[in-house]
Amino acid sequence: MLCLRKLIGQRTRFNWIPQRLILSAPAPEFAETADEIERITKLINDHPFPQQPLHPILQQHIPPQLLSNPFVENVLGRLFAAHSNGLKALEFFWHVTQRLPGGPSVDAFEKTLHILTRMRYFDQAWELMEHIRVTHPSLLTLKSMSIMLSRIAKFKTYEETLEAFDKMEKDVFVGKFGTEEFNVLLRAFCTQRMMKEARSVFNNLHSRFSLDTKSANILLLGFKESGDVTAVEFFYHEIIRRGFKPNSVTYDIRIDVYCKKGCLGDALRLFEEMERVKDFKPTVKTITTLIHGAGVARNPGKAWELFDGILLRNMTPDIGAYNALISSMVRCRDIEAAVQLMKDMEEKQIGHDNVTYHTLFLGLMRSKGINGVCDLYYKMVEKNFVPKTRTVVMLMKFFCVNQRLDLGLHLWGYIIGKGQCPHSHALDLLLTGLCSRGRLLEAFKCSKQMMQRGRQMSELSFRMLVGSLTQSGETEKLRVLDDMVKQLGSVLPPSKGHARDMMN
């Protein structure tokens, strides 16, 4: 109850956010800009969609002196992290593009493209790329090509992905396609672990392009992501026979696959071999991978030895190295050491990221239970840190399973209050708890908040809420819910398993 009292404190309606002094206050100019970024992001997310156009609101609330490429990039970055509706992000992009003297930046364009393709707005994404080809062709980079192809590979067929690659070559990008563009196509399949398709592309198109070590490493990385050590080693020896020369990236990939499988001895053998090769100097990233491997192998002593070895090699451990050591301590059930490492990071001003919080939350769930998780959650909120989707879903599940709907509702309100749009999985978990306890008003309110931000409910949540409202005779709420689902269904792209599919 002590944690709950801390969380409740003073609140403003449903979306209370704790206000406490932070240890190191940001500079006034930076704080003011950050506040404006948060204000505009929240304004966009909270704007009712698709009932009203966003343009007039942006015109009213974004003064000319606020517009700059860093500001636009930061807002789009927040919209991406918040799982905002892609059409809202696109409308913001078009609005600011017309007012920036030098036009949009590469980063702003790529973030907008990423938001659109993640929500499967492929028609709008193609239109955006073709518009940029005419107005700002220099913004078309390998990264933008990779964003588009990776999402098409994920959501569409093998043939449609190849057609998209051809379309980019003929209609969008200027100049002849070469090895780098071919590598982007390979990576699109490998990042989705579609190794059969990646091998097919490699075998059918390698005669057209001059392949390099990067091509081989991309395929090797794909086999690594599939978790098949044998496939990684088999392909490695195949590319060596083809005349490819391994580099430090090749070694890092092979070390990583052994670490993930708990084969620390084999990974260390490769590490020693890497050190003997001229010009192959291990990096902090290489040692970070080995620290993770020591955790998987439940060898805390080796994890500490490797971490200390970073300093002995005249390198500086970064946030990734600390996160790897925290993960190893959590795996070895030394939660006190993991908590102390988090404190050390703060003292050394390294900072914490989502991996830090996620890993420690996981360890506390296993060892300290709800009280330990609650304490860290309160500290996270106090620092105004906004966790990413997987952490939000994990926390929501833990709160609801432990019958702490008060904390689940607080987490929902905190995320909404920060201008974010929680993932549908988080809503599924929260609605399950609320509906099972007859708290229909709160369940209905959370569902409305999500749909007002342009994101659809899942089929599971929709069925559950409709069933509960029907049993309670809430006909007006049923009508509102039905209208909102239909409105969103008219503008959102088709997506299996969402509520709009049930309305068709």
C-alpha positions in Angstrom: 0.0 0.0 0.0 3.0 2.3 0.6 3.8 2.3 -3.2 0.2 3.0 -4.0 0.1 6.0 -1.7 3.2 7.3 -3.5 1.6 6.9 -6.8 -1.7 8.5 -5.9 -0.2 11.6 -4.1 -1.8 14.6 -5.8 -3.5 13.9 -9.1 -5.3 15.6 -11.8 -8.2 13.4 -13.0 -7.1 10.1 -14.7 -3.9 11.3 -16.2 -1.9 12.3 -13.2 1.9 12.4 -13.6 4.1 12.6 -10.5 6.0 15.9 -10.3 9.3 15.6 -8.4 12.6 17.4 -8.7 15.1 15.5 -10.8 18.7 15.2 -9.7 20.2 17.1 -12.6 18.0 19.8 -14.1 18.3 20.4 -17.9 19.3 23.7 -19.2 16.3 26.1 -19.6 16.6 26.3 -23.4 16.7 22.5 -23.7 13.9 22.1 -21.2 11.7 24.6 -23.1 12.3 22.8 -26.4 11.6 19.4 -24.9 8.4 20.8 -23.4 7.3 22.1 -26.8 8.1 18.7 -28.5 6.1 16.9 -25.8 3.2 19.4 -26.2 3.0 19.1 -30.0 3.3 15.3 -29.8 0.5 15.0 -27.3 -1.6 17.5 -29.3 -1.3 15.3 -32.4 -2.0 12.0 -30.5 -4.9 13.5 -28.6 -6.5 15.0 -31.7 -9.7 13.1 -32.6 -9.2 10.9 -35.7 -10.5 10.8 -38.3 -13.4 13.1 -37.4 -11.4 16.4 -37.8 -8.4 17.4 -40.0 -5.2 18.0 -38.1 -3.9 20.8 -40.3 -5.8 23.7 -38.6 -4.7 22.7 -35.2 -1.1 22.5 -36.3 -1.4 25.9 -37.9 -2.7 27.4 -34.7 -0.3 25.7 -32.2 3.1 25.7 -34.1 4.5 29.2 -34.4 7.0 29.8 -37.2 9.9 30.4 -34.8 9.4 26.9 -33.4 10.0 25.2 -36.7 13.4 23.6 -37.4 14.6 20.3 -38.6 15.7 19.1 -35.2 12.2 20.0 -33.8 10.4 18.2 -36.6 12.7 15.1 -36.3 12.1 14.9 -32.5 8.3 15.2 -32.9 8.3 12.4 -35.5 10.6 10.3 -33.3 8.2 10.7 -30.4 5.2 9.8 -32.7 7.0 6.7 -33.9 7.8 5.6 -30.3 4.2 6.4 -29.3 2.8 4.1 -32.0 0.9 7.0 -33.4 -1.4 6.7 -36.4 0.5 7.0 -39.6 -1.9 9.4 -41.3 -1.5 11.9 -38.4 2.3 11.7 -38.8 2.0 12.2 -42.5 -0.3 15.2 -42.1 2.3 16.7 -39.7 5.1 16.0 -42.2 3.2 17.7 -45.0 2.4 20.7 -42.8 5.9 21.4 -41.7 7.5 20.6 -45.1 5.7 23.5 -46.7 7.1 25.9 -44.0 10.7 24.8 -43.5 12.9 27.0 -45.7 15.3 24.2 -46.7 12.6 21.5 -46.9 12.5 18.4 -44.7 15.6 16.5 -43.5 16.6 12.9 -44.4 15.8 11.9 -40.8 12.3 13.4 -40.9 11.4 11.8 -44.2 12.7 8.4 -43.0 10.8 8.5 -39.7 7.6 9.4 -41.5 8.1 6.5 -43.9 8.8 4.2 -41.0 5.6 5.2 -39.3 3.5 4.7 -42.4 4.9 1.3 -43.3 4.6 0.0 -39.8 0.9 0.6 -40.1 0.8 -0.9 -43.6 -0.1 2.4 -45.3 1.9 1.3 -48.3 -0.1 3.4 -50.9 0.7 6.6 -48.9 4.3 5.5 -48.4 4.7 5.1 -52.2 3.1 8.4 -52.8 5.5 10.0 -50.3 8.5 8.5 -51.9 7.5 9.6 -55.4 6.8 13.1 -54.2 10.2 13.3 -52.5 11.8 12.0 -55.8 10.4 15.1 -57.5 10.9 17.7 -54.8 13.9 16.5 -52.8 15.6 13.5 -54.5 18.7 13.8 -52.3 16.5 12.5 -49.4 16.1 9.1 -51.0 18.8 6.9 -49.3 19.6 3.3 -48.9 18.0 3.5 -45.4 14.6 4.7 -46.8 14.7 1.9 -49.4 15.5 -0.6 -46.5 12.6 0.7 -44.4 10.1 0.2 -47.3 11.4 -3.2 -48.5 11.7 -4.6 -44.9 8.0 -3.8 -44.2 6.8 -5.1 -47.5 8.8 -8.3 -46.9 7.1 -8.7 -43.5 3.5 -8.0 -44.6 3.4 -9.0 -48.2 4.6 -11.9 -50.4 8.0 -12.8 -51.8 6.9 -11.8 -55.3 5.5 -8.5 -54.1 8.8 -7.7 -52.4 10.7 -8.3 -55.7 8.2 -6.2 -57.6 8.8 -3.4 -55.1 12.5 -3.7 -55.6 12.0 -3.4 -59.4 9.7 -0.4 -58.9 12.3 1.4 -56.9 14.9 0.8 -59.5 12.7 1.9 -62.4 10.5 4.6 -61.0 11.8 6.0 -57.7 15.6 6.0 -57.3 17.8 7.7 -59.8 20.8 5.8 -61.2 21.8 2.2 -61.8 21.3 -0.3 -59.0 24.4 -2.0 -57.7 25.7 -4.1 -54.9 24.6 -1.8 -52.1 21.0 -1.8 -53.3 21.1 -5.6 -53.7 22.3 -5.8 -50.1 19.3 -3.8 -49.0 17.0 -6.4 -50.6 18.9 -9.3 -49.0 18.6 -7.5 -45.6 14.9 -7.1 -46.0 14.4 -10.8 -46.0 17.1 -11.6 -43.5 15.7 -9.2 -40.9 12.4 -11.0 -41.1 14.2 -14.4 -40.8 13.0 -15.4 -44.2 16.1 -17.3 -45.1 14.6 -19.5 -47.8 13.7 -16.3 -49.7 17.0 -14.7 -48.9 18.9 -17.7 -50.3 16.7 -17.6 -53.4 17.5 -14.0 -54.0 21.2 -14.6 -53.5 21.2 -17.6 -55.9 19.1 -16.0 -58.6 20.5 -12.4 -58.6 24.1 -12.8 -57.6 25.2 -13.0 -61.2 23.7 -9.6 -61.9 25.5 -7.8 -59.0 29.1 -7.8 -57.8 28.7 -9.3 -54.3 31.0 -8.3 -51.4 31.7 -9.3 -47.9 28.8 -7.2 -46.6 26.5 -9.3 -48.7 27.8 -12.4 -47.1 27.6 -10.9 -43.6 24.0 -9.9 -44.2 23.1 -13.5 -45.0 25.2 -14.8 -42.1 23.3 -12.4 -39.8 20.0 -13.8 -41.1 21.0 -17.3 -40.3 22.2 -16.1 -36.8 18.8 -14.5 -36.2 17.1 -17.8 -37.0 19.2 -19.3 -34.1 20.7 -22.1 -36.1 24.4 -22.5 -35.2 24.8 -25.3 -37.8 23.4 -23.1 -40.6 25.7 -20.2 -39.6 28.8 -22.4 -39.7 27.8 -24.2 -42.8 27.1 -20.9 -44.7 30.3 -19.4 -43.2 32.4 -22.2 -44.8 30.5 -21.9 -48.0 31.3 -18.2 -48.4 34.9 -18.9 -47.6 35.0 -21.4 -50.4 33.4 -18.7 -52.7 36.4 -16.5 -52.0 34.9 -14.1 -49.5 37.3 -12.8 -46.8 35.8 -12.6 -43.2 36.1 -9.3 -41.3 35.5 -8.2 -37.7 31.7 -8.1 -38.4 31.8 -11.7 -39.5 33.5 -12.7 -36.3 31.0 -10.7 -34.2 28.1 -12.5 -35.9 29.6 -16.0 -35.2 30.4 -15.1 -31.6 26.9 -13.8 -31.1 25.2 -17.0 -32.3 27.3 -19.1 -30.0 26.6 -16.8 -27.1 22.8 -16.9 -27.6 23.0 -20.7 -27.6 25.0 -20.8 -24.3 28.1 -22.1 -26.0 30.4 -19.7 -24.2 33.5 -21.8 -24.7 33.1 -21.8 -28.5 32.4 -18.0 -28.5 35.6 -17.4 -26.4 37.6 -19.6 -28.8 36.4 -17.4 -31.7 37.2 -14.3 -29.7 40.8 -15.5 -29.1 41.1 -16.3 -32.8 39.8 -12.9 -33.7 42.5 -11.3 -31.5 45.3 -13.2 -33.3 44.2 -11.9 -36.7 45.9 -8.7 -37.8 43.7 -5.6 -37.9 40.8 -7.5 -36.2 40.6 -5.6 -32.9 37.6 -6.5 -30.7 35.3 -3.6 -29.8 33.2 -2.9 -26.8 30.3 -4.4 -28.8 32.2 -7.7 -29.2 32.9 -7.9 -25.5 29.3 -6.9 -24.7 28.1 -9.9 -26.7 30.4 -12.1 -24.7 29.1 -10.7 -21.4 25.6 -11.6 -22.6 26.9 -15.1 -23.4 28.3 -15.5 -19.9 24.9 -14.7 -18.5 23.2 -17.2 -20.8 25.8 -19.8 -19.7 25.1 -18.8 -16.0 28.7 -17.8 -15.4 28.7 -14.6 -13.4 32.4 -14.7 -12.7 33.3 -14.7 -16.4 30.8 -11.9 -17.0 32.5 -9.7 -14.5 36.0 -10.7 -15.8 34.9 -9.7 -19.4 33.4 -6.4 -18.1 36.6 -5.5 -16.2 38.5 -6.4 -19.3 37.0 -3.5 -21.2 38.8 -1.1 -19.0 42.0 -3.1 -19.2 41.9 -2.8 -22.9 41.7 1.0 -22.6 38.1 1.1 -23.7 35.1 2.6 -21.9 32.1 0.5 -21.0 28.9 2.1 -22.5 25.3 1.6 -21.7 25.2 -1.6 -23.8 28.0 -3.1 -21.7 26.3 -2.2 -18.4 23.0 -3.6 -19.7 24.7 -6.9 -20.7 26.2 -7.2 -17.2 22.9 -6.4 -15.6 21.2 -9.0 -17.8 23.9 -11.6 -16.7 23.4 -10.8 -13.0 19.6 -11.2 -13.5 20.0 -14.5 -15.2 22.3 -15.7 -12.4 19.7 -14.5 -9.9 22.0 -11.9 -8.3 19.4 -9.2 -8.3 21.2 -7.1 -5.7 24.2 -6.8 -8.0 22.0 -5.8 -10.9 20.3 -3.1 -8.8 23.7 -1.8 -7.7 24.9 -1.7 -11.3 21.9 0.5 -12.2 22.9 2.8 -9.4 26.5 2.9 -10.7 25.3 3.9 -14.1 23.4 6.8 -12.6 26.4 7.9 -10.5 28.6 7.8 -13.6 26.0 9.7 -15.6 25.7 6.9 -18.2 21.9 7.0 -17.9 19.3 4.3 -18.3 17.5 3.2 -21.4 14.5 0.9 -22.0 16.8 -2.2 -22.0 18.0 -1.3 -18.5 14.5 -0.9 -17.1 13.1 -3.9 -18.9 15.9 -6.2 -17.7 15.7 -5.1 -14.1 11.9 -5.3 -14.1 12.2 -8.9 -15.3 14.6 -9.8 -12.5 12.5 -8.1 -9.9 9.4 -9.9 -11.0 11.2 -13.2 -10.4 12.8 -12.4 -7.1 11.1 -9.5 -5.3 7.6 -9.8 -6.6 5.1 -6.9 -6.8 6.8 -4.8 -4.1 10.2 -4.7 -5.9 8.5 -4.0 -9.2 6.4 -1.3 -7.7 9.4 0.5 -6.2 11.3 0.6 -9.5 8.1 1.5 -11.4 7.6 4.5 -9.1 11.3 5.6 -9.6 10.8 5.3 -13.4 7.7 7.5 -13.4 9.4 9.9 -11.1 12.2 10.4 -13.7 9.5 10.9 -16.4 11.0 7.9 -18.3 8.6 6.6 -20.9 9.1 2.8 -21.5 8.8 1.2 -24.9 6.0 -1.1 -26.0 7.4 -4.5 -24.8 8.0 -3.1 -21.3 4.6 -1.5 -21.1 3.0 -4.8 -22.1 5.1 -6.8 -19.7 4.3 -4.4 -16.8 0.6 -4.4 -17.7 0.5 -8.2 -17.7 2.3 -8.4 -14.3 0.1 -5.8 -12.7 -3.1 -7.5 -13.9 -2.0 -11.0 -13.1 -1.2 -9.8 -9.5 -4.6 -8.2 -9.3 -3.2 -4.7 -9.1 -5.6 -3.0 -11.6 -4.8 0.3 -9.8 -1.3 0.1 -11.1 -2.5 -1.1 -14.5 -4.7 1.9 -14.8 -2.0 4.2 -13.5 0.4 2.9 -16.1 -2.2 3.4 -18.8 -2.9 6.9 -17.7 0.8 7.7 -17.4 1.5 6.5 -21.0 -1.6 8.4 -22.3 -0.6 11.5 -20.4 2.8 11.4 -22.0 1.2 11.7 -25.4 1.7 8.0 -26.2 -0.7 5.5 -27.7 -0.4 2.2 -25.8 -0.2 -1.0 -27.9 -3.3 -3.0 -28.4 -1.8 -5.9 -26.4 -1.6 -3.6 -23.3 -5.3 -2.8 -23.8 -6.2 -6.5 -24.2 -4.6 -7.2 -20.8 -6.2 -4.2 -19.0 -9.7 -4.8 -20.4 -9.5 -8.5 -19.4 -8.9 -7.4 -15.8 -11.5 -4.6 -15.8 -14.3 -6.5 -17.5 -13.8 -9.5 -15.3 -14.4 -7.3 -12.3 -17.3 -5.4 -13.8 -15.4 -2.1 -14.1 -17.0 -1.3 -17.5 -16.8 2.5 -17.3 -13.0 2.4 -17.0 -12.8 -0.3 -19.7 -14.9 1.8 -22.1 -12.9 4.9 -21.3 -9.6 3.2 -22.1 -10.9 1.8 -25.3 -12.2 5.2 -26.4 -8.8 6.8 -25.6 -7.1 4.4 -27.9 -9.4 4.7 -30.8 -9.5 8.5 -30.5 -5.8 8.4 -31.2 -6.3 6.5 -34.4 -5.5 3.0 -33.3 -7.9 0.1 -33.5 -8.9 -2.3 -30.8 -8.0 -6.0 -31.2 -10.8 -8.5 -31.9 -10.3 -10.0 -28.5 -10.8 -6.6 -26.7 -13.8 -5.8 -28.9 -15.6 -9.0 -28.3 -14.9 -8.8 -24.6 -16.1 -5.2 -24.2 -19.2 -5.7 -26.4 -20.2 -8.8 -24.4 -19.8 -7.0 -21.1 -21.7 -3.9 -22.3 -24.5 -6.0 -23.7 -25.0 -7.9 -20.5 -25.1 -4.6 -18.6 -27.6 -3.1 -21.0 -25.3 -0.2 -22.0 -26.8 0.4 -25.4 -25.5 4.0 -25.7 -21.9 2.9 -25.1 -22.4 0.1 -27.6 -23.5 2.6 -30.2 -20.6 4.8 -29.6 -18.2 1.9 -29.7 -19.7 0.6 -33.0 -19.5 4.1 -34.6 -15.8 4.6 -33.6 -14.8 1.1 -34.9 -16.6 1.8 -38.2 -15.0 5.2 -38.6 -11.6 3.8 -38.1 -12.3 0.9 -40.4 -13.0 3.3 -43.2 -9.4 4.8 -43.1 -7.2 2.2 -41.6 -5.5 -0.4 -43.8 -6.8 -4.0 -43.5 -5.2 -5.9 -40.6 -6.3 -9.4 -39.6 -7.4 -9.7 -36.0 -8.7 -6.2 -35.4 -12.1 -5.0 -34.4 -12.9 -3.4 -37.7 -12.7 -6.8 -39.5 -15.7 -7.9 -37.4 -17.8 -4.9 -38.6 -17.4 -5.7 -42.3 
